């Protein structure tokens, strides 16, 4: 008798890779992901119940029983191979590159100094430094978690966005009552630069501001457009100190909170916390796509991860969905089981690992790495290695990932840890 372990086959354009999976029952939803010409096929022995289909056909071909499920734009295939087929699969696994290879944590370091709870995290472009922005701007050596630089941030300042390019943080600093001054903070040397005061209205608690991933574009949101086009995003070229674009939109919802700005990849979005994010072209204002409010965009704009959000709809699904960044078409779902209490805006955090095809999902009891766009689980960090057990149950866990995907930073309560992946 031959016992066969399940093998995951990943066919990606002109290359093929295989991955061993635990010998457990797998549900049909894990058997297939179709995206940009890629698909995955589960090779197993004797588990016909793995696929639950509404419409399927069954046929015999070459001594291999093949079941096919057909739906809109999808095919699922399960092969029940002979030992010869299984041997070939294992052989190809040994000589091929694993597009969805499992990762492991090879090292973990922890800061001896308590970090500011709720601080925003960002790795430098080369992944050698980690920045944590809370009440202070702290710079850590990413290999040792030792603080190398501290910059005090003015009391009451709001961190609108961080760009890894300079690296630079865009701050809103209160002054003179409700007036707000916009400033750029250089995280390397602590120098501050004021944005031109004629770019924005400093009254009424200041504007909503954003900065692109490369640090070149800075945007301001206002609602001073003409009738029917009140939502306005004005974008400036920071190095040239010139106007780059101004786009307007109708209110995209009947109520709720409104905003907008430049995206990490240099597009414009109009935002409403009920209806989501309307993405338009920087120059023409042409509608590109619409995404959910609780969504994160990859640095190159190729992918968007939508987190569950039941804030205004208790029946909304709890899936973490991967979408095409240009069309909003669904390309995958993360293999994550979101709890009911986590399915609301601002509860779960996430971060792309540059353009590596990795994504970190941070929850109160779980920090894990997934493959994008398939959503396959790559690594799960043991909670004992990062969790602050004294943190409140509703404290948000923050995470960052280096651009090469080899380092993850986790902030749980006041505990900051950095993890090496291999």
C-alpha beads as a LAMMPS data file, in Angstrom:
LAMMPS data file: protein, C-alpha beads

422 atoms
421 bonds

1 atom types
1 bond types

-500.0 500.0 xlo xhi
-500.0 500.0 ylo yhi
-500.0 500.0 zlo zhi

Masses

1 110.0

Atoms # bond

1 1 1 0.000 0.000 0.000
2 1 1 1.304 3.414 -0.934
3 1 1 0.479 6.387 1.319
4 1 1 0.513 9.683 -0.525
5 1 1 0.862 13.069 1.121
6 1 1 -1.113 15.911 -0.487
7 1 1 0.988 18.090 -2.741
8 1 1 0.096 21.614 -3.853
9 1 1 0.913 22.292 -7.483
10 1 1 1.389 25.938 -8.411
11 1 1 1.420 26.620 -12.137
12 1 1 2.680 30.118 -12.818
13 1 1 3.068 31.045 -16.501
14 1 1 6.050 29.009 -17.699
15 1 1 7.257 27.601 -14.389
16 1 1 5.830 25.025 -12.032
17 1 1 6.296 24.553 -8.300
18 1 1 5.013 22.109 -5.719
19 1 1 4.485 22.360 -2.004
20 1 1 3.820 19.741 0.664
21 1 1 0.700 20.325 2.717
22 1 1 -0.297 18.702 6.023
23 1 1 -2.171 15.436 5.591
24 1 1 -5.508 16.807 6.727
25 1 1 -8.938 17.298 5.237
26 1 1 -8.945 20.319 2.953
27 1 1 -12.007 22.252 1.898
28 1 1 -12.818 23.043 -1.695
29 1 1 -12.233 26.758 -1.251
30 1 1 -8.503 26.055 -0.839
31 1 1 -8.185 24.062 -3.998
32 1 1 -8.072 26.812 -6.552
33 1 1 -6.952 30.389 -7.074
34 1 1 -7.012 31.846 -10.543
35 1 1 -5.201 35.125 -11.107
36 1 1 -3.280 36.698 -13.929
37 1 1 -2.824 33.357 -15.633
38 1 1 -1.851 31.469 -12.489
39 1 1 -3.655 28.511 -10.928
40 1 1 -3.117 25.992 -8.168
41 1 1 -4.095 22.338 -8.301
42 1 1 -4.224 20.048 -5.294
43 1 1 -2.780 16.602 -5.929
44 1 1 -4.033 14.013 -3.450
45 1 1 -5.087 10.364 -3.148
46 1 1 -8.643 9.172 -2.576
47 1 1 -10.299 12.307 -1.150
48 1 1 -13.031 12.976 -3.657
49 1 1 -14.981 14.879 -1.021
50 1 1 -12.448 17.725 -1.137
51 1 1 -14.433 19.472 -3.825
52 1 1 -18.031 20.397 -3.158
53 1 1 -19.454 21.641 -6.417
54 1 1 -22.860 22.570 -7.652
55 1 1 -22.030 21.445 -11.172
56 1 1 -19.319 18.959 -11.950
57 1 1 -18.413 16.371 -14.523
58 1 1 -16.429 13.224 -14.009
59 1 1 -14.440 11.353 -16.617
60 1 1 -11.615 8.867 -16.971
61 1 1 -8.423 9.837 -18.776
62 1 1 -5.181 7.863 -18.949
63 1 1 -5.926 5.842 -15.810
64 1 1 -6.366 9.037 -13.758
65 1 1 -9.747 9.947 -12.339
66 1 1 -10.359 13.669 -12.946
67 1 1 -13.116 15.811 -11.452
68 1 1 -13.785 19.243 -12.887
69 1 1 -15.920 21.999 -11.425
70 1 1 -16.931 24.740 -13.793
71 1 1 -18.252 28.097 -12.749
72 1 1 -17.911 31.662 -13.851
73 1 1 -14.278 32.073 -14.859
74 1 1 -13.031 29.099 -12.844
75 1 1 -12.059 25.470 -13.129
76 1 1 -11.167 23.190 -10.247
77 1 1 -9.319 19.973 -10.878
78 1 1 -8.436 17.238 -8.431
79 1 1 -6.207 14.401 -9.621
80 1 1 -6.083 11.060 -7.866
81 1 1 -2.704 9.931 -9.173
82 1 1 -0.995 6.620 -9.515
83 1 1 2.321 6.203 -7.618
84 1 1 4.121 7.125 -10.856
85 1 1 2.347 10.477 -10.968
86 1 1 3.106 11.121 -7.304
87 1 1 6.803 10.290 -7.815
88 1 1 6.932 12.745 -10.693
89 1 1 5.313 15.418 -8.519
90 1 1 7.848 14.947 -5.738
91 1 1 10.698 15.002 -8.244
92 1 1 9.483 18.263 -9.794
93 1 1 9.132 19.764 -6.304
94 1 1 12.794 19.092 -5.665
95 1 1 13.994 20.828 -8.809
96 1 1 11.563 23.724 -9.052
97 1 1 11.218 27.086 -7.307
98 1 1 8.468 27.262 -4.697
99 1 1 6.355 30.290 -5.544
100 1 1 4.403 29.727 -2.319
101 1 1 7.183 28.296 -0.199
102 1 1 6.497 28.236 3.522
103 1 1 8.586 30.620 5.613
104 1 1 10.020 30.277 9.088
105 1 1 11.102 32.770 11.737
106 1 1 14.879 32.464 11.956
107 1 1 15.477 35.141 14.630
108 1 1 13.563 37.546 16.860
109 1 1 14.845 40.620 18.691
110 1 1 12.952 42.778 21.158
111 1 1 13.435 46.402 22.098
112 1 1 14.510 46.899 25.700
113 1 1 12.775 50.293 25.668
114 1 1 8.983 50.445 25.749
115 1 1 7.618 51.836 22.505
116 1 1 4.773 54.348 22.253
117 1 1 1.532 52.358 22.124
118 1 1 -0.223 52.793 18.788
119 1 1 2.871 54.092 17.006
120 1 1 3.021 53.817 13.221
121 1 1 5.796 51.532 11.955
122 1 1 7.880 51.781 8.794
123 1 1 11.083 50.119 7.587
124 1 1 13.714 52.046 5.673
125 1 1 14.032 51.176 1.998
126 1 1 16.919 48.767 2.604
127 1 1 15.259 47.223 5.658
128 1 1 18.183 48.062 7.947
129 1 1 16.268 50.622 10.021
130 1 1 12.834 50.655 11.604
131 1 1 10.945 53.866 12.353
132 1 1 8.223 54.072 15.012
133 1 1 6.168 57.275 15.120
134 1 1 4.037 57.974 18.162
135 1 1 4.682 60.730 20.668
136 1 1 8.277 60.520 19.446
137 1 1 9.978 59.421 16.254
138 1 1 12.201 56.495 17.213
139 1 1 14.746 54.907 14.864
140 1 1 15.808 51.328 15.557
141 1 1 18.596 49.176 14.214
142 1 1 16.455 46.455 12.643
143 1 1 19.003 43.726 13.407
144 1 1 19.270 44.427 17.127
145 1 1 16.140 46.491 17.969
146 1 1 18.450 49.039 19.616
147 1 1 17.352 52.677 19.376
148 1 1 19.813 54.706 17.327
149 1 1 17.994 58.033 17.097
150 1 1 15.155 59.866 18.893
151 1 1 13.255 62.900 17.634
152 1 1 10.614 64.576 19.779
153 1 1 7.352 65.289 17.964
154 1 1 5.458 68.422 18.903
155 1 1 2.604 67.787 21.363
156 1 1 -0.753 67.097 19.743
157 1 1 0.729 66.513 16.292
158 1 1 -1.116 64.186 13.929
159 1 1 0.863 61.843 11.697
160 1 1 -0.954 61.915 8.356
161 1 1 1.401 59.664 6.409
162 1 1 4.955 58.340 6.229
163 1 1 7.041 57.992 3.082
164 1 1 10.002 55.585 3.134
165 1 1 11.732 57.476 0.317
166 1 1 13.404 60.243 2.348
167 1 1 12.215 58.927 4.867
168 1 1 9.686 61.613 5.743
169 1 1 6.604 61.969 7.913
170 1 1 3.814 64.415 7.073
171 1 1 2.556 66.024 10.279
172 1 1 -0.313 68.280 11.231
173 1 1 0.883 70.410 14.152
174 1 1 -1.672 72.464 16.122
175 1 1 -1.002 76.124 16.849
176 1 1 -3.100 79.126 17.804
177 1 1 -6.277 77.371 18.898
178 1 1 -7.822 75.232 16.164
179 1 1 -5.321 76.224 13.498
180 1 1 -2.990 73.545 12.129
181 1 1 0.386 73.853 10.438
182 1 1 1.527 71.137 8.005
183 1 1 5.166 70.107 8.343
184 1 1 7.496 67.483 6.918
185 1 1 9.710 65.699 9.420
186 1 1 12.951 64.137 8.192
187 1 1 13.224 60.940 10.221
188 1 1 16.983 60.734 9.757
189 1 1 18.010 64.119 11.100
190 1 1 14.840 65.477 12.745
191 1 1 14.716 68.568 10.536
192 1 1 11.298 70.133 9.896
193 1 1 10.063 71.867 6.761
194 1 1 6.816 73.818 6.626
195 1 1 4.517 73.359 3.661
196 1 1 3.644 76.667 1.926
197 1 1 0.771 78.219 3.858
198 1 1 -1.087 79.121 0.643
199 1 1 -1.455 75.419 -0.189
200 1 1 -4.114 74.819 2.465
201 1 1 -6.570 76.372 4.912
202 1 1 -5.070 76.191 8.381
203 1 1 -8.394 76.897 10.122
204 1 1 -11.057 74.430 11.301
205 1 1 -8.553 71.909 12.637
206 1 1 -6.633 71.881 9.383
207 1 1 -6.897 69.847 6.168
208 1 1 -6.574 66.141 5.454
209 1 1 -3.139 65.577 3.944
210 1 1 -1.306 62.656 2.317
211 1 1 2.044 61.899 0.713
212 1 1 2.942 59.444 -2.049
213 1 1 5.237 56.494 -1.423
214 1 1 8.155 58.128 -3.226
215 1 1 7.703 61.371 -1.271
216 1 1 7.324 63.410 -4.438
217 1 1 3.595 64.231 -4.265
218 1 1 1.715 65.863 -1.400
219 1 1 -2.063 66.214 -1.438
220 1 1 -4.626 68.276 0.452
221 1 1 -8.330 67.463 0.720
222 1 1 -11.058 70.081 0.951
223 1 1 -14.763 70.459 0.180
224 1 1 -14.668 73.814 -1.555
225 1 1 -15.397 72.634 -5.090
226 1 1 -18.360 73.824 -7.173
227 1 1 -21.903 72.569 -6.614
228 1 1 -22.103 68.871 -7.379
229 1 1 -18.307 68.532 -7.260
230 1 1 -17.558 69.515 -3.676
231 1 1 -14.970 66.865 -2.851
232 1 1 -11.600 68.254 -3.953
233 1 1 -8.095 66.795 -3.877
234 1 1 -5.247 69.137 -4.747
235 1 1 -1.844 67.565 -5.422
236 1 1 1.501 69.377 -5.398
237 1 1 4.908 68.356 -6.671
238 1 1 6.973 68.806 -3.520
239 1 1 10.495 69.015 -5.035
240 1 1 9.336 71.564 -7.633
241 1 1 6.853 73.294 -5.292
242 1 1 4.304 73.371 -8.128
243 1 1 0.694 72.312 -8.654
244 1 1 0.540 68.804 -10.119
245 1 1 -3.209 68.186 -10.295
246 1 1 -6.612 69.088 -8.902
247 1 1 -9.495 66.644 -9.171
248 1 1 -13.059 66.964 -7.915
249 1 1 -15.927 64.594 -7.257
250 1 1 -19.522 64.565 -6.153
251 1 1 -20.129 63.368 -2.616
252 1 1 -19.780 59.614 -2.894
253 1 1 -22.237 58.911 -0.068
254 1 1 -25.257 60.528 1.560
255 1 1 -23.512 60.778 4.915
256 1 1 -20.570 59.678 7.021
257 1 1 -16.997 60.925 7.042
258 1 1 -15.325 62.204 3.878
259 1 1 -11.725 62.616 2.789
260 1 1 -9.277 61.933 0.024
261 1 1 -5.741 62.265 -1.204
262 1 1 -2.884 60.887 -3.215
263 1 1 -2.288 57.138 -2.946
264 1 1 1.003 55.374 -2.291
265 1 1 1.441 54.809 -6.041
266 1 1 0.523 58.329 -7.132
267 1 1 -3.185 58.111 -7.975
268 1 1 -6.045 60.008 -6.321
269 1 1 -8.790 58.587 -4.145
270 1 1 -11.989 60.063 -2.742
271 1 1 -12.932 58.407 0.535
272 1 1 -16.070 57.820 2.562
273 1 1 -16.163 55.600 5.635
274 1 1 -19.473 54.049 4.521
275 1 1 -19.099 53.677 0.756
276 1 1 -15.353 53.130 0.392
277 1 1 -12.627 54.543 -1.840
278 1 1 -13.186 55.915 -5.343
279 1 1 -9.889 55.718 -7.247
280 1 1 -9.250 58.094 -10.174
281 1 1 -6.377 58.976 -12.477
282 1 1 -4.101 61.765 -11.249
283 1 1 -4.106 63.769 -14.486
284 1 1 -7.491 63.078 -16.083
285 1 1 -9.740 62.221 -13.133
286 1 1 -10.918 59.114 -15.002
287 1 1 -12.577 56.572 -12.720
288 1 1 -10.323 53.538 -12.236
289 1 1 -12.065 51.422 -9.601
290 1 1 -13.852 51.480 -6.247
291 1 1 -12.545 49.672 -3.158
292 1 1 -13.748 49.148 0.389
293 1 1 -13.006 51.696 3.094
294 1 1 -10.847 49.300 5.125
295 1 1 -8.406 48.513 2.343
296 1 1 -4.630 48.620 1.935
297 1 1 -2.856 49.298 -1.364
298 1 1 0.472 47.780 -2.405
299 1 1 3.378 50.175 -3.078
300 1 1 3.136 49.677 -6.842
301 1 1 -0.663 49.680 -6.881
302 1 1 -0.851 46.153 -8.281
303 1 1 -2.895 44.746 -5.382
304 1 1 -5.399 45.879 -2.788
305 1 1 -6.202 43.898 0.346
306 1 1 -9.695 44.631 1.658
307 1 1 -10.183 43.965 5.359
308 1 1 -13.666 43.064 6.640
309 1 1 -15.805 45.991 7.759
310 1 1 -19.168 45.465 9.436
311 1 1 -19.287 48.935 10.941
312 1 1 -22.327 49.919 8.864
313 1 1 -23.428 46.463 7.684
314 1 1 -23.586 43.652 10.222
315 1 1 -24.166 41.074 7.481
316 1 1 -21.025 41.963 5.500
317 1 1 -18.671 39.010 4.910
318 1 1 -15.632 38.470 7.121
319 1 1 -13.300 37.471 4.292
320 1 1 -9.982 39.240 3.769
321 1 1 -10.101 39.751 0.010
322 1 1 -7.256 40.361 -2.446
323 1 1 -8.236 42.504 -5.427
324 1 1 -6.573 43.686 -8.594
325 1 1 -5.400 47.240 -7.914
326 1 1 -6.445 48.449 -11.372
327 1 1 -9.819 46.731 -11.810
328 1 1 -10.998 45.742 -8.295
329 1 1 -11.521 42.186 -9.575
330 1 1 -11.201 39.582 -6.826
331 1 1 -8.010 37.539 -7.213
332 1 1 -7.831 35.658 -3.936
333 1 1 -8.736 35.436 -0.244
334 1 1 -6.415 35.187 2.713
335 1 1 -6.537 31.884 4.556
336 1 1 -7.515 33.680 7.757
337 1 1 -10.497 33.115 10.031
338 1 1 -11.569 36.567 11.207
339 1 1 -13.517 36.647 14.468
340 1 1 -16.775 38.585 14.721
341 1 1 -15.250 41.209 17.014
342 1 1 -12.438 41.830 14.502
343 1 1 -14.687 42.526 11.532
344 1 1 -14.892 46.284 12.031
345 1 1 -12.924 49.253 10.707
346 1 1 -9.689 49.964 12.559
347 1 1 -9.459 46.643 14.430
348 1 1 -7.126 44.672 12.137
349 1 1 -3.869 45.995 10.702
350 1 1 -1.844 44.886 7.707
351 1 1 1.214 45.720 5.625
352 1 1 2.590 44.787 2.215
353 1 1 6.181 43.563 2.012
354 1 1 7.097 45.877 -0.844
355 1 1 6.326 44.187 -4.151
356 1 1 7.477 40.712 -3.059
357 1 1 4.019 39.173 -3.097
358 1 1 3.893 38.901 0.708
359 1 1 1.402 40.504 3.074
360 1 1 1.355 40.659 6.885
361 1 1 -1.994 40.518 8.691
362 1 1 -1.870 41.650 12.336
363 1 1 -4.686 40.838 14.763
364 1 1 -4.962 40.809 18.535
365 1 1 -4.094 37.114 18.765
366 1 1 -2.398 36.424 15.459
367 1 1 0.330 37.814 13.212
368 1 1 0.767 35.892 9.966
369 1 1 2.303 36.243 6.507
370 1 1 0.348 35.400 3.355
371 1 1 1.116 35.071 -0.323
372 1 1 -0.408 37.687 -2.630
373 1 1 -2.623 37.315 -4.559
374 1 1 -3.496 33.682 -3.727
375 1 1 -3.855 34.271 0.014
376 1 1 -1.905 31.134 0.966
377 1 1 -0.526 31.086 4.506
378 1 1 3.271 31.361 4.488
379 1 1 4.145 31.833 8.162
380 1 1 2.426 32.251 11.511
381 1 1 4.399 34.022 14.238
382 1 1 4.040 32.390 17.674
383 1 1 2.085 34.770 19.910
384 1 1 4.597 34.330 22.734
385 1 1 7.255 35.909 20.517
386 1 1 5.444 39.239 20.002
387 1 1 2.308 39.641 22.124
388 1 1 2.132 42.073 25.047
389 1 1 0.025 40.098 27.511
390 1 1 -0.677 43.254 29.525
391 1 1 -2.235 45.058 26.550
392 1 1 -5.987 45.614 26.575
393 1 1 -8.054 43.180 24.551
394 1 1 -9.156 45.959 22.213
395 1 1 -5.631 47.314 21.598
396 1 1 -4.753 47.277 17.918
397 1 1 -1.662 45.303 16.935
398 1 1 0.494 47.227 14.450
399 1 1 2.842 45.660 11.901
400 1 1 5.344 46.628 9.224
401 1 1 7.282 44.591 6.693
402 1 1 10.552 45.319 4.917
403 1 1 10.461 45.818 1.159
404 1 1 12.288 42.527 0.547
405 1 1 9.900 40.613 2.814
406 1 1 12.630 39.329 5.137
407 1 1 11.732 41.337 8.249
408 1 1 8.515 41.964 10.158
409 1 1 8.050 44.436 12.998
410 1 1 5.178 43.981 15.445
411 1 1 3.961 46.458 18.046
412 1 1 1.612 44.936 20.627
413 1 1 0.810 47.336 23.444
414 1 1 4.234 48.699 24.380
415 1 1 6.149 45.615 23.213
416 1 1 8.099 46.014 19.966
417 1 1 9.640 42.960 18.315
418 1 1 11.414 42.437 14.989
419 1 1 11.374 39.032 13.296
420 1 1 13.646 37.648 10.588
421 1 1 12.023 35.393 7.992
422 1 1 13.760 32.753 5.904

Bonds

1 1 1 2
2 1 2 3
3 1 3 4
4 1 4 5
5 1 5 6
6 1 6 7
7 1 7 8
8 1 8 9
9 1 9 10
10 1 10 11
11 1 11 12
12 1 12 13
13 1 13 14
14 1 14 15
15 1 15 16
16 1 16 17
17 1 17 18
18 1 18 19
19 1 19 20
20 1 20 21
21 1 21 22
22 1 22 23
23 1 23 24
24 1 24 25
25 1 25 26
26 1 26 27
27 1 27 28
28 1 28 29
29 1 29 30
30 1 30 31
31 1 31 32
32 1 32 33
33 1 33 34
34 1 34 35
35 1 35 36
36 1 36 37
37 1 37 38
38 1 38 39
39 1 39 40
40 1 40 41
41 1 41 42
42 1 42 43
43 1 43 44
44 1 44 45
45 1 45 46
46 1 46 47
47 1 47 48
48 1 48 49
49 1 49 50
50 1 50 51
51 1 51 52
52 1 52 53
53 1 53 54
54 1 54 55
55 1 55 56
56 1 56 57
57 1 57 58
58 1 58 59
59 1 59 60
60 1 60 61
61 1 61 62
62 1 62 63
63 1 63 64
64 1 64 65
65 1 65 66
66 1 66 67
67 1 67 68
68 1 68 69
69 1 69 70
70 1 70 71
71 1 71 72
72 1 72 73
73 1 73 74
74 1 74 75
75 1 75 76
76 1 76 77
77 1 77 78
78 1 78 79
79 1 79 80
80 1 80 81
81 1 81 82
82 1 82 83
83 1 83 84
84 1 84 85
85 1 85 86
86 1 86 87
87 1 87 88
88 1 88 89
89 1 89 90
90 1 90 91
91 1 91 92
92 1 92 93
93 1 93 94
94 1 94 95
95 1 95 96
96 1 96 97
97 1 97 98
98 1 98 99
99 1 99 100
100 1 100 101
101 1 101 102
102 1 102 103
103 1 103 104
104 1 104 105
105 1 105 106
106 1 106 107
107 1 107 108
108 1 108 109
109 1 109 110
110 1 110 111
111 1 111 112
112 1 112 113
113 1 113 114
114 1 114 115
115 1 115 116
116 1 116 117
117 1 117 118
118 1 118 119
119 1 119 120
120 1 120 121
121 1 121 122
122 1 122 123
123 1 123 124
124 1 124 125
125 1 125 126
126 1 126 127
127 1 127 128
128 1 128 129
129 1 129 130
130 1 130 131
131 1 131 132
132 1 132 133
133 1 133 134
134 1 134 135
135 1 135 136
136 1 136 137
137 1 137 138
138 1 138 139
139 1 139 140
140 1 140 141
141 1 141 142
142 1 142 143
143 1 143 144
144 1 144 145
145 1 145 146
146 1 146 147
147 1 147 148
148 1 148 149
149 1 149 150
150 1 150 151
151 1 151 152
152 1 152 153
153 1 153 154
154 1 154 155
155 1 155 156
156 1 156 157
157 1 157 158
158 1 158 159
159 1 159 160
160 1 160 161
161 1 161 162
162 1 162 163
163 1 163 164
164 1 164 165
165 1 165 166
166 1 166 167
167 1 167 168
168 1 168 169
169 1 169 170
170 1 170 171
171 1 171 172
172 1 172 173
173 1 173 174
174 1 174 175
175 1 175 176
176 1 176 177
177 1 177 178
178 1 178 179
179 1 179 180
180 1 180 181
181 1 181 182
182 1 182 183
183 1 183 184
184 1 184 185
185 1 185 186
186 1 186 187
187 1 187 188
188 1 188 189
189 1 189 190
190 1 190 191
191 1 191 192
192 1 192 193
193 1 193 194
194 1 194 195
195 1 195 196
196 1 196 197
197 1 197 198
198 1 198 199
199 1 199 200
200 1 200 201
201 1 201 202
202 1 202 203
203 1 203 204
204 1 204 205
205 1 205 206
206 1 206 207
207 1 207 208
208 1 208 209
209 1 209 210
210 1 210 211
211 1 211 212
212 1 212 213
213 1 213 214
214 1 214 215
215 1 215 216
216 1 216 217
217 1 217 218
218 1 218 219
219 1 219 220
220 1 220 221
221 1 221 222
222 1 222 223
223 1 223 224
224 1 224 225
225 1 225 226
226 1 226 227
227 1 227 228
228 1 228 229
229 1 229 230
230 1 230 231
231 1 231 232
232 1 232 233
233 1 233 234
234 1 234 235
235 1 235 236
236 1 236 237
237 1 237 238
238 1 238 239
239 1 239 240
240 1 240 241
241 1 241 242
242 1 242 243
243 1 243 244
244 1 244 245
245 1 245 246
246 1 246 247
247 1 247 248
248 1 248 249
249 1 249 250
250 1 250 251
251 1 251 252
252 1 252 253
253 1 253 254
254 1 254 255
255 1 255 256
256 1 256 257
257 1 257 258
258 1 258 259
259 1 259 260
260 1 260 261
261 1 261 262
262 1 262 263
263 1 263 264
264 1 264 265
265 1 265 266
266 1 266 267
267 1 267 268
268 1 268 269
269 1 269 270
270 1 270 271
271 1 271 272
272 1 272 273
273 1 273 274
274 1 274 275
275 1 275 276
276 1 276 277
277 1 277 278
278 1 278 279
279 1 279 280
280 1 280 281
281 1 281 282
282 1 282 283
283 1 283 284
284 1 284 285
285 1 285 286
286 1 286 287
287 1 287 288
288 1 288 289
289 1 289 290
290 1 290 291
291 1 291 292
292 1 292 293
293 1 293 294
294 1 294 295
295 1 295 296
296 1 296 297
297 1 297 298
298 1 298 299
299 1 299 300
300 1 300 301
301 1 301 302
302 1 302 303
303 1 303 304
304 1 304 305
305 1 305 306
306 1 306 307
307 1 307 308
308 1 308 309
309 1 309 310
310 1 310 311
311 1 311 312
312 1 312 313
313 1 313 314
314 1 314 315
315 1 315 316
316 1 316 317
317 1 317 318
318 1 318 319
319 1 319 320
320 1 320 321
321 1 321 322
322 1 322 323
323 1 323 324
324 1 324 325
325 1 325 326
326 1 326 327
327 1 327 328
328 1 328 329
329 1 329 330
330 1 330 331
331 1 331 332
332 1 332 333
333 1 333 334
334 1 334 335
335 1 335 336
336 1 336 337
337 1 337 338
338 1 338 339
339 1 339 340
340 1 340 341
341 1 341 342
342 1 342 343
343 1 343 344
344 1 344 345
345 1 345 346
346 1 346 347
347 1 347 348
348 1 348 349
349 1 349 350
350 1 350 351
351 1 351 352
352 1 352 353
353 1 353 354
354 1 354 355
355 1 355 356
356 1 356 357
357 1 357 358
358 1 358 359
359 1 359 360
360 1 360 361
361 1 361 362
362 1 362 363
363 1 363 364
364 1 364 365
365 1 365 366
366 1 366 367
367 1 367 368
368 1 368 369
369 1 369 370
370 1 370 371
371 1 371 372
372 1 372 373
373 1 373 374
374 1 374 375
375 1 375 376
376 1 376 377
377 1 377 378
378 1 378 379
379 1 379 380
380 1 380 381
381 1 381 382
382 1 382 383
383 1 383 384
384 1 384 385
385 1 385 386
386 1 386 387
387 1 387 388
388 1 388 389
389 1 389 390
390 1 390 391
391 1 391 392
392 1 392 393
393 1 393 394
394 1 394 395
395 1 395 396
396 1 396 397
397 1 397 398
398 1 398 399
399 1 399 400
400 1 400 401
401 1 401 402
402 1 402 403
403 1 403 404
404 1 404 405
405 1 405 406
406 1 406 407
407 1 407 408
408 1 408 409
409 1 409 410
410 1 410 411
411 1 411 412
412 1 412 413
413 1 413 414
414 1 414 415
415 1 415 416
416 1 416 417
417 1 417 418
418 1 418 419
419 1 419 420
420 1 420 421
421 1 421 422
